[in-house]
Every structure is written in C-alpha cells, then in structure tokens.
Amino acid sequence: MVRRTHARGRQSQSSVALPLFIVLFVFTFAIMVYTIISWRKLDAMIHGSQAKASDYDKVEKDGNKYLGYVFQLEEKDEKLRKEISEKNKLESVIGMSGLNEIEDKLKDLREDLGKAYQRTGDSDTFVVMIRRLQERANALQGQLGIAKRSQEDAEKDAGQWKETAEESARKLDVEVERIRKEYARNLEVLNDSIATKETRITELQNRIVEISSEFDKERDKTKSELTLANRERQRLAKALENLQSKKIGGTDYNVDYDEVDGVVYSVDNTGEACVVDVGRRQGAQVGLQFIVYETNASGKRIEKGTVELKRVDENQSYAGVTSLKDKLNPILVNDIIISPIFKRGEPIIFVFEKNIDRAERAVWTKKIEKFGNKVADTVSSDTSYVVIKDMPGDIAMQAGTWGVRVINITHIAKVLGEH
C-alpha cells in the first residue's frame, strides 16, 4: 500500500516536471525570439529596413529614402547645418554671439551622430544616446527658432530705421533746398544793392573829376588872363614910352614886350601835343604856328619850341609840337604862345620894305594872307608891322612917325615854316 502510494507520488512528480520543463523551455525560447525580434526592430528603426550593413551609408535604395531614425537625425543635422551657415549674416544684422555656441553644439552633435553609426551590443545605451541626441537636436532647433525670430525682429527694426532715415533724409533735402533758394535770393538782392551803390559811387567819382577839371580849367584860365593883362600892361607902357621919346624909325620887334597870344592849357603824357586857349572865335586856323616861351624870374621870355594847330574848336585848339630846342625842357602848362602873324580877334596888317625883291614879297604875301592877315603898300595908323630883310629902308624910317614896330622877315619865317 505504502509502496503503491510512494510509486504513485514519484510518478506524479515525473509527470509534473516534464510539462514544467517544456513550458520553461518554450518560455525561454520565446524570450530569445522576442529579444532577437526586438533587436532587429530597433536596428531597423535606427538604420531603416536595409538588409545589409553595407547599405547603411546609402541615402536611398531602389528609389526610396530610408526612414530610419539615424537618417532622420542626419536630415535634421543637414537642415541645421544649412541654417547655421547663415550665422555671419545674422551676426551682422542682430549681433548674436550665441550663434557660435549653436554651431559648436551642432559640431558636437555631428560627432555624436558619427559615434551612433558604430553600433554596440548594448541596445539600451544606444537608445539612450539616440534620445539624448534627439533632445539636443530639439534644443538646438528651438535656439535656432529664437535666432530666426530675433533676426526677423532685427530686420523689422532695420526696416523701421531705414524708413526713419529716409524720412529724415527727405526732410533734410527739403530744408537744404529751401536754404539754397533763400541764399540765392539774398545773394541776388545783395548783388543788386552792391551794383546800385557801385553805380552811384562811379557817378559821384565822375562828377568829382568833372568838377576838378572845371576848377583846373577855370584856374588856368584865370592865370592866363592875369598873365595876358600883365603883358598888355607892359606893352602899353612900352608903347607909351616910345611915343613920348618920338624916336625916328620904328621900334624893333622884341619878343619880351610883344603881346601874348595865348597860353598852354594842358600837355599829353608823351609831351608831343598840347591844348592852347585860342580857337575859331579868336581867329585861329588849322596850320597856324606859334612860338612857345617860358618866363623866368626876371620876366625874360625864353624860347622853348614851336607848335602847330591841328584841330581848332570854338575857344581852344589841339596843337602838335613841331620843334623843341631842348628835350630836357619840354613844353608845360601855362607856357605862353606868340605868333607875329596872329592877333586875337582881328587881322594883322603888314607893309614890306621896298628893298625886298618883288617875287619874294609875293611869296610871303600869299603865306601871310592865308591866315586872314593883310599886306598894304604904305604905312598908316592901322599898320601892325613893317617887314624888313637885311637893312631898314625908307618905309622903316616912316614907321617911327606912326609908332609902328619893325620886324625882320626871319621872325615871320619861324611861324610860316621857312626857317
């Protein structure tokens, strides 16, 4: 009974152990299969569904991109790398020094990704590494988003600054144009004022010159009239003396007592021309010559040269210098002029001595009468000069009775061009 019971017990244990072993074996086998399947799934999830390890480095197979997790990380890395390549532009716009840090992190991420390609037997460690890389990639993506928003804000601010600057430039241009126009108007008004004042100054200067010239002429004329008056007084005194002495024969021509015919008004810069105070009203004619004298301190007249009238006006004439005794003693203003064939306002009457040849007398008569003078045959109270050549004759002896002066023909020749 006991043996049967014990046998039954051993038989019962044997029947239980076998199924248990079978169940344990099956469970262990299932775990191994599950582990292998899980490893392959993880491997496929990481590297894609490629069949060979040599395909891991390929981007696509049979025209289809791998969808493995590592490949997705590679795409993100490539996208981040392209976006970070703009860091210099971002730095120049917003000045973000943090982009360098992002680039360093991406560099580290790429190194980690490189390590991820080197698969190890520890799948859990590999999954943790992948997750960390994903987290870091997400963080970098967030930082890049912040950088992009900062860039957009900076570009927006830059646009506003540009609009403000353009508006300020437009306002500045308008103000500059207004100032330029106002300056041009003020300058035009100033130039007109200056031109008006300069015109007025010129008119005043011209008037001063005219008044000064008129004053000088009036002064010179007064001096000339005073000189003529003194000379006339001396002549009359001499004539009175001659009448009182009742000399036999005429008085010889003496230039120191002869009547002054005019004075020199002005002399040009060259000294070759001058203006004298005799004109048509006084009986002057073109071609008439005068002898020019200066008077020294003792009253003696010193001959300086001769002038010939070139242009005759109403009360004055323009004369050219025909001869000059001393170039160091030129003709000057207030020098006196005398001509034996000219008398202011009336003709001169000449009587030639009879011992002068008739043909020669005819030549001189023609030259004398050319300037409005007369030649008579006999002496009278109207006779101005008795003309002799070498020796006086009967007519010269009669000149004293009438108080007529005797003049040598050489004095006439000085003013008639026959020296």
C-alpha positions as CSV (number, residue, x, y, z in Angstrom):
1,M,0.0,0.0,0.0
2,V,2.8,2.3,1.1
3,R,4.9,1.3,-1.9
4,R,2.0,1.9,-4.2
5,T,1.4,5.3,-2.7
6,H,5.2,6.2,-3.0
7,A,5.2,5.0,-6.5
8,R,2.3,6.9,-7.4
9,G,4.0,10.0,-5.8
10,R,7.1,9.6,-7.9
11,Q,5.0,9.0,-10.9
12,S,3.1,12.2,-10.2
13,Q,6.3,14.3,-9.8
14,S,7.7,13.0,-13.1
15,S,4.5,13.9,-14.9
16,V,4.6,17.4,-13.5
17,A,8.3,18.1,-14.1
18,L,8.1,17.3,-17.7
19,P,5.4,19.7,-18.6
20,L,7.1,22.3,-16.5
21,F,10.4,21.8,-18.3
22,I,8.6,22.0,-21.6
23,V,6.8,25.3,-20.5
24,L,10.1,26.7,-19.3
25,F,11.9,25.7,-22.5
26,V,9.2,27.3,-24.6
27,F,9.2,30.5,-22.4
28,T,12.9,30.7,-22.7
29,F,12.8,30.2,-26.4
30,A,10.0,32.8,-26.8
31,I,12.1,35.3,-24.8
32,M,15.1,34.6,-27.1
33,V,12.9,35.0,-30.2
34,Y,11.4,38.2,-28.7
35,T,14.8,39.6,-27.9
36,I,16.0,38.8,-31.4
37,I,12.9,40.3,-33.0
38,S,13.1,43.4,-30.7
39,W,16.8,43.8,-31.6
40,R,16.0,43.7,-35.3
41,K,13.1,46.1,-35.0
42,L,15.4,48.5,-33.1
43,D,18.0,48.1,-35.7
44,A,15.5,48.7,-38.4
45,M,14.1,51.7,-36.6
46,I,17.6,53.2,-36.3
47,H,19.0,52.3,-39.7
48,G,15.9,51.7,-41.8
49,S,14.8,48.5,-43.3
50,Q,18.1,47.8,-45.2
51,A,19.2,44.2,-45.4
52,K,22.9,44.7,-45.4
53,A,25.3,46.6,-43.2
54,S,27.0,48.0,-46.4
55,D,23.8,49.9,-47.2
56,Y,23.9,52.0,-44.1
57,D,25.8,54.8,-45.7
58,K,23.4,55.0,-48.7
59,V,20.9,57.8,-48.9
60,E,18.3,55.8,-50.8
61,K,17.7,52.3,-52.1
62,D,15.5,51.3,-55.1
63,G,14.4,54.9,-55.4
64,N,13.0,55.1,-51.8
65,K,14.6,57.1,-49.0
66,Y,15.4,55.2,-45.8
67,L,13.1,56.2,-42.9
68,G,15.5,55.1,-40.1
69,Y,15.9,57.3,-37.1
70,V,19.6,57.9,-37.7
71,F,18.7,59.1,-41.2
72,Q,16.1,61.5,-39.8
73,L,18.7,62.8,-37.4
74,E,21.1,63.2,-40.4
75,E,18.4,65.2,-42.2
76,K,17.9,67.4,-39.2
77,D,21.6,67.8,-38.8
78,E,21.9,68.8,-42.5
79,K,19.0,71.3,-42.1
80,L,20.5,72.8,-39.0
81,R,23.9,72.9,-40.7
82,K,22.4,74.9,-43.7
83,E,20.6,77.2,-41.3
84,I,23.6,77.9,-39.1
85,S,25.7,78.6,-42.2
86,E,23.9,82.0,-42.2
87,K,25.4,82.9,-38.8
88,N,27.6,85.6,-40.2
89,K,24.6,87.3,-41.8
90,L,22.6,87.0,-38.6
91,E,25.6,88.3,-36.6
92,S,25.9,91.4,-38.9
93,V,22.2,92.1,-38.5
94,I,21.5,91.4,-34.8
95,G,24.9,90.9,-33.4
96,M,24.1,87.5,-31.8
97,S,27.2,85.9,-30.4
98,G,25.1,82.9,-29.3
99,L,25.2,81.5,-32.9
100,N,28.8,80.5,-32.4
101,E,27.7,78.4,-29.4
102,I,24.9,76.8,-31.5
103,E,27.4,76.0,-34.2
104,D,29.7,74.3,-31.6
105,K,26.7,72.3,-30.3
106,L,25.9,71.2,-33.8
107,K,29.5,70.2,-34.2
108,D,29.3,68.1,-31.1
109,L,26.0,66.6,-32.3
110,R,27.6,65.5,-35.6
111,E,30.4,63.9,-33.6
112,D,27.8,62.1,-31.5
113,L,26.0,61.0,-34.7
114,G,29.2,59.6,-36.0
115,K,29.6,57.6,-32.9
116,A,26.0,56.4,-33.3
117,Y,26.9,54.7,-36.5
118,Q,29.3,52.5,-34.6
119,R,26.7,50.1,-33.2
120,T,27.4,48.3,-29.9
121,G,25.8,45.3,-28.3
122,D,24.2,47.5,-25.6
123,S,20.9,48.4,-27.3
124,D,19.7,50.2,-24.2
125,T,22.7,52.5,-24.1
126,F,22.3,53.2,-27.8
127,V,18.7,54.1,-27.4
128,V,19.5,56.4,-24.6
129,M,22.2,58.1,-26.7
130,I,19.7,58.5,-29.5
131,R,17.2,60.1,-27.2
132,R,19.8,62.5,-25.9
133,L,20.8,63.4,-29.4
134,Q,17.2,64.0,-30.2
135,E,16.8,66.2,-27.2
136,R,19.9,68.2,-28.1
137,A,18.7,68.5,-31.7
138,N,15.3,69.8,-30.5
139,A,17.0,72.2,-28.2
140,L,19.2,73.5,-31.0
141,Q,16.1,73.7,-33.2
142,G,14.5,75.8,-30.5
143,Q,17.5,78.1,-30.2
144,L,17.6,78.4,-34.0
145,G,13.9,79.4,-33.9
146,I,14.7,82.0,-31.3
147,A,17.6,83.2,-33.5
148,K,15.2,83.4,-36.5
149,R,12.7,85.4,-34.6
150,S,15.4,87.7,-33.4
151,Q,16.5,88.1,-37.0
152,E,13.0,88.9,-38.1
153,D,12.7,91.5,-35.2
154,A,16.1,92.9,-36.2
155,E,15.1,93.1,-39.9
156,K,11.8,94.7,-38.8
157,D,13.7,97.2,-36.7
158,A,16.1,97.8,-39.5
159,G,13.2,98.4,-41.9
160,Q,11.8,101.0,-39.4
161,W,15.2,102.6,-39.0
162,K,15.6,102.7,-42.8
163,E,12.1,104.4,-43.2
164,T,13.0,106.8,-40.4
165,A,16.4,107.5,-42.1
166,E,14.8,108.0,-45.5
167,E,12.2,110.3,-44.0
168,S,14.9,112.3,-42.2
169,A,16.9,112.5,-45.5
170,R,13.8,113.7,-47.4
171,K,13.2,116.4,-44.7
172,L,16.9,117.3,-44.8
173,D,16.8,117.6,-48.7
174,V,13.7,119.8,-48.4
175,E,15.4,122.0,-45.8
176,V,18.6,122.2,-47.8
177,E,16.7,123.2,-51.0
178,R,14.8,125.9,-49.0
179,I,18.0,127.3,-47.6
180,R,19.7,127.2,-51.0
181,K,16.8,129.2,-52.6
182,E,16.8,131.6,-49.7
183,Y,20.5,132.1,-50.0
184,A,20.2,132.6,-53.8
185,R,17.5,135.3,-53.2
186,N,19.6,137.0,-50.6
187,L,22.7,136.9,-52.8
188,E,20.7,138.4,-55.7
189,V,19.4,141.2,-53.5
190,L,22.9,141.8,-52.2
191,N,24.4,141.9,-55.7
192,D,21.7,144.3,-56.9
193,S,22.4,146.6,-53.9
194,I,26.2,146.4,-54.5
195,A,25.7,147.2,-58.2
196,T,23.4,150.2,-57.4
197,K,26.0,151.5,-54.9
198,E,28.8,151.0,-57.3
199,T,26.9,152.8,-60.0
200,R,26.3,155.7,-57.6
201,I,29.9,155.8,-56.5
202,T,31.0,155.8,-60.1
203,E,28.6,158.7,-60.9
204,L,30.0,160.7,-57.9
205,Q,33.6,160.0,-58.9
206,N,32.9,161.1,-62.4
207,R,31.2,164.2,-61.1
208,I,34.2,164.9,-58.8
209,V,36.5,164.5,-61.8
210,E,34.4,166.9,-63.9
211,I,34.3,169.5,-61.1
212,S,38.0,169.1,-60.5
213,S,38.6,169.5,-64.3
214,E,36.4,172.6,-64.5
215,F,38.1,174.1,-61.5
216,D,41.6,173.4,-63.0
217,K,40.5,174.9,-66.3
218,E,39.0,178.0,-64.6
219,R,42.1,178.4,-62.5
220,D,44.4,178.1,-65.6
221,K,42.2,180.5,-67.5
222,T,42.3,183.0,-64.7
223,K,46.1,182.7,-64.6
224,S,46.3,183.1,-68.3
225,E,44.1,186.1,-68.3
226,L,46.2,187.6,-65.5
227,T,49.4,186.9,-67.5
228,L,47.8,188.5,-70.6
229,A,46.8,191.5,-68.6
230,N,50.3,191.9,-67.2
231,R,51.8,191.5,-70.7
232,E,49.3,194.0,-72.1
233,R,50.2,196.5,-69.4
234,Q,53.9,196.1,-70.1
235,R,53.3,196.6,-73.9
236,L,51.2,199.6,-73.4
237,A,53.8,201.1,-71.1
238,K,56.5,200.5,-73.7
239,A,54.3,201.9,-76.4
240,L,53.7,205.0,-74.4
241,E,57.4,205.3,-73.7
242,N,58.1,205.1,-77.4
243,L,55.6,207.7,-78.3
244,Q,56.9,210.0,-75.7
245,S,60.5,209.6,-76.9
246,K,59.4,210.3,-80.6
247,K,62.1,208.2,-81.9
248,I,63.0,208.4,-85.6
249,G,62.2,205.0,-87.2
250,G,60.1,202.1,-85.9
251,T,60.8,200.1,-82.7
252,D,62.5,196.7,-83.4
253,Y,60.4,193.6,-82.7
254,N,61.1,192.5,-79.1
255,V,59.5,189.3,-78.0
256,D,59.9,190.2,-74.4
257,Y,57.3,193.0,-74.9
258,D,55.2,191.6,-77.6
259,E,51.6,190.8,-76.8
260,V,50.9,187.3,-75.6
261,D,48.6,185.4,-77.9
262,G,47.6,182.6,-75.6
263,V,48.8,180.0,-73.0
264,V,49.1,176.2,-72.9
265,Y,46.1,174.7,-71.2
266,S,47.3,171.1,-70.9
267,V,50.0,168.7,-72.3
268,D,49.5,165.0,-73.0
269,N,51.7,162.3,-71.4
270,T,54.0,162.0,-74.4
271,G,54.8,165.7,-74.4
272,E,54.2,165.8,-78.2
273,A,50.8,167.6,-78.1
274,C,49.1,170.2,-76.1
275,V,45.9,172.3,-75.9
276,V,46.1,176.1,-76.2
277,D,43.4,178.7,-75.4
278,V,42.9,180.1,-78.9
279,G,40.1,179.0,-81.2
280,R,37.8,180.0,-84.1
281,R,36.3,182.8,-82.0
282,Q,39.8,184.3,-81.6
283,G,40.6,183.9,-85.4
284,A,42.7,180.8,-85.2
285,Q,43.0,178.4,-88.2
286,V,44.4,174.9,-88.8
287,G,48.1,175.1,-89.8
288,L,48.8,178.3,-87.8
289,Q,52.1,178.0,-85.8
290,F,53.1,179.6,-82.6
291,I,56.4,180.1,-80.8
292,V,56.3,178.8,-77.2
293,Y,58.1,180.7,-74.4
294,E,58.6,180.3,-70.7
295,T,59.1,183.3,-68.5
296,N,62.0,183.3,-65.9
297,A,62.0,185.0,-62.6
298,S,63.3,188.3,-64.1
299,G,60.5,188.4,-66.6
300,K,62.6,187.4,-69.6
301,R,61.0,185.1,-72.1
302,I,62.9,182.0,-73.1
303,E,62.0,180.2,-76.4
304,K,61.3,176.5,-76.0
305,G,60.0,175.5,-79.4
306,T,57.0,175.7,-81.8
307,V,53.6,174.2,-82.1
308,E,51.1,173.9,-85.0
309,L,47.3,173.9,-84.7
310,K,45.9,170.5,-85.8
311,R,42.3,170.9,-84.7
312,V,40.5,174.2,-84.0
313,D,37.5,174.4,-81.7
314,E,35.4,177.3,-80.6
315,N,37.7,178.7,-77.8
316,Q,40.6,176.3,-77.9
317,S,42.7,174.2,-80.2
318,Y,44.7,171.0,-80.3
319,A,48.3,171.6,-81.3
320,G,51.2,169.3,-82.1
321,V,54.8,170.1,-81.1
322,T,56.7,170.7,-84.3
323,S,60.1,171.7,-82.8
324,L,61.8,171.7,-79.4
325,K,65.0,173.4,-78.6
326,D,65.9,171.2,-75.5
327,K,64.3,167.8,-74.9
328,L,65.1,168.2,-71.3
329,N,63.0,171.3,-71.2
330,P,59.6,170.2,-72.6
331,I,56.5,172.4,-73.2
332,L,54.5,172.7,-69.9
333,V,51.1,174.0,-68.8
334,N,51.0,177.8,-68.5
335,D,53.8,178.4,-71.1
336,I,52.9,181.3,-73.3
337,I,52.5,181.2,-77.1
338,I,53.2,184.1,-79.5
339,S,53.0,184.5,-83.3
340,P,53.9,187.6,-85.3
341,I,51.2,186.8,-87.8
342,F,48.3,186.3,-85.3
343,K,46.3,188.8,-83.2
344,R,43.3,187.7,-81.2
345,G,40.1,188.8,-82.8
346,E,41.4,190.9,-85.7
347,P,43.7,190.6,-88.7
348,I,47.3,191.9,-88.8
349,I,48.4,194.5,-91.5
350,F,51.9,194.2,-92.9
351,V,53.9,196.6,-95.1
352,F,57.0,195.2,-96.8
353,E,60.2,197.3,-97.1
354,K,60.8,198.3,-100.8
355,N,64.3,196.7,-100.9
356,I,62.7,193.2,-100.7
357,D,62.5,191.6,-104.1
358,R,59.0,191.7,-105.6
359,A,58.9,188.0,-106.3
360,E,59.9,187.2,-102.8
361,R,57.5,189.7,-101.4
362,A,54.7,188.0,-103.4
363,V,55.5,184.6,-101.9
364,W,55.4,186.0,-98.3
365,T,52.3,187.9,-99.0
366,K,50.5,184.7,-100.1
367,K,51.5,182.9,-96.9
368,I,50.6,185.8,-94.7
369,E,47.1,186.3,-96.2
370,K,46.4,182.6,-96.0
371,F,45.7,183.1,-92.2
372,G,43.4,186.1,-92.7
373,N,46.0,188.9,-92.5
374,K,46.6,191.8,-94.9
375,V,49.6,193.3,-96.8
376,A,49.5,197.0,-97.6
377,D,51.7,199.2,-99.7
378,T,52.0,202.2,-97.4
379,V,52.3,202.8,-93.6
380,S,49.3,204.1,-91.7
381,S,48.0,204.1,-88.2
382,D,46.4,200.7,-88.9
383,T,49.8,199.1,-89.8
384,S,50.9,196.5,-87.4
385,Y,54.4,195.7,-88.7
386,V,56.9,197.0,-91.3
387,V,58.8,193.9,-92.6
388,I,62.5,194.3,-93.4
389,K,65.0,191.7,-94.6
390,D,68.6,192.9,-94.2
391,M,68.7,196.6,-93.7
392,P,65.8,199.1,-93.0
393,G,64.8,201.4,-95.8
394,D,62.6,204.5,-96.2
395,I,59.4,202.7,-95.1
396,A,61.1,201.6,-91.9
397,M,62.1,205.2,-91.2
398,Q,58.5,206.2,-91.6
399,A,57.4,203.6,-89.1
400,G,58.5,205.7,-86.2
401,T,56.2,208.5,-87.1
402,W,53.2,206.2,-86.7
403,G,54.6,204.2,-83.8
404,V,54.7,201.0,-85.9
405,R,57.1,198.2,-85.0
406,V,59.7,196.9,-87.4
407,I,60.1,193.1,-87.7
408,N,62.7,191.1,-89.5
409,I,61.3,188.6,-92.0
410,T,63.2,185.8,-90.1
411,H,60.7,186.1,-87.2
412,I,57.8,185.6,-89.7
413,A,59.6,182.6,-91.2
414,K,59.6,180.8,-87.8
415,V,55.9,180.6,-87.8
416,L,55.5,180.0,-91.6
417,G,57.7,177.0,-91.9
418,E,60.6,178.8,-93.6
419,H,63.4,178.6,-91.1
